[in-house]
Amino acid sequence: MSNFKNVVAFTLGNKVRAKSFVITTLVIAIILSIVVNLPYIISQFSSDEVDKLGFIESNVPQVSAELKDYFDTQENSDIKLVSYPDAGSAEANEKALKDAMEAGEIEGYLDFVQPEGSAFPSVVIKSEELLDSMSGAVSAGLNQIKMEMVLQDAKLTDAQREMLFAPVDVSTVQISATGGAGSVGDGKTPEERGLAMGLVYALIIVLFMGVMISGQLIASEITAEKSSRVMEVLVTSVSPLTQMFGKIIGMLLVGLIQIGVYVVVFLINLGLPHNSEMLSEMNIDLSAIDPMLLVYAVIFYFAGYFLYATLFAAVGSIVSRTEDLGQAVMPITFLSLAGFYIAIFGMTTPNATFIEVSSFIPFFSPFIMFLRIGLSDPALWEVLLSIGILFGSIFLFGWLSARIYRTGVLMYGKRPSFKELRKAMKAYKL
């Protein structure tokens, strides 16, 4: 037990004191701070000027005048219409509007076209810039005017008009068809789904980065000790299994320290006045996050880490040169990448059959079952079955990796074949 603690303490201290760890943690913390404050930073450089669109007064005068009044009466409207007198011909009007654009008076202009057989004109927005965002606002305004024109002869009362234009209230709640004790949750409102999606997205990235970075560090450190012949000295005082699990636990603590730093940095930046105000305006309540989702996040993070860490340790033990390590760990890297990408692209369809099946595959379940818990409402037996398979796989691959590590750290030269490795494993017992 004393040797195990020494290995954990040595691994933890060696990595935490390394300049690369300090610099990497600091750089990522700075990047995280910039990302959290990015909306505020952008707002400081963006202007609040209203986009101005010109039009000719005599060109469909009723519709253009009403459209101008529509934008003038809108609160916080980003569009303002500017009228110009008729120059006498279509060519002269076009030139006058282009001259106004060149002079910076307007960003674009509206060309009203009266189609034959239609009582309402169509509109073309012309500009040197891409004004796709304006087209939606102009279309909404024109539809409002068209509706008013159609209804003006219907002689509706104010109450009838108010009822006609009042939006229908439609809300959604995501539930499980199994219901009751057979599901993980009791359904999710749109606000809860939005928070859950953000949390799931962030934690999937954290899990992937933790698995990839920590796993690569474990494998590279073991391979470096073998290539420098330090391993021959270590095995005389510390058993290979103590080394393996000591390094895995030590790297886990290193990863948790980094995550803790990033969480503190994130919360500090999120608590700044401008970010708190933004969250309140967006009606985001972080207290609405389901605590059980955080519990499952911890479970799947630790389970996913131990599953992949044991595999990385086993592969690192059979590689004698650091130059060969990248190729050796490529299959494990592909497995973690597959789980990550399936989870990311499955966020829009968490109930798809492929996603449901993948959530029971141990290499993918840390990502995908957590995705299903956060964004859908799987049955409780599905979650427990997935966790059971995952823990069973950790035990199986941990035992197998321990046998490989026990023999691999003492095998030098070219990377052993499966036949050679199996023969060597039979000669040693855990």
VENZIKA-V115847 format. One record per helix or strand of 2 or more residues. SS is the DSSP state (H for helix, E for strand). FROM is the first residue (numbers start at 1). TO is the last residue. If there is no record, write none. Layout:
# VENZIKA-V115847
ss/from/to
SS/FROM/TO
SS/FROM/TO
This chain:
# VENZIKA-V115847
ss/from/to
H/2/16
H/19/36
H/38/45
E/51/56
H/61/73
E/79/84
H/90/102
E/108/113
E/122/127
H/132/151
H/158/165
E/173/174
H/180/182
E/188/189
H/190/227
H/230/237
H/240/270
H/273/281
H/286/288
H/291/317
H/322/328
H/330/345
H/353/358
H/362/375
H/380/408
H/418/427
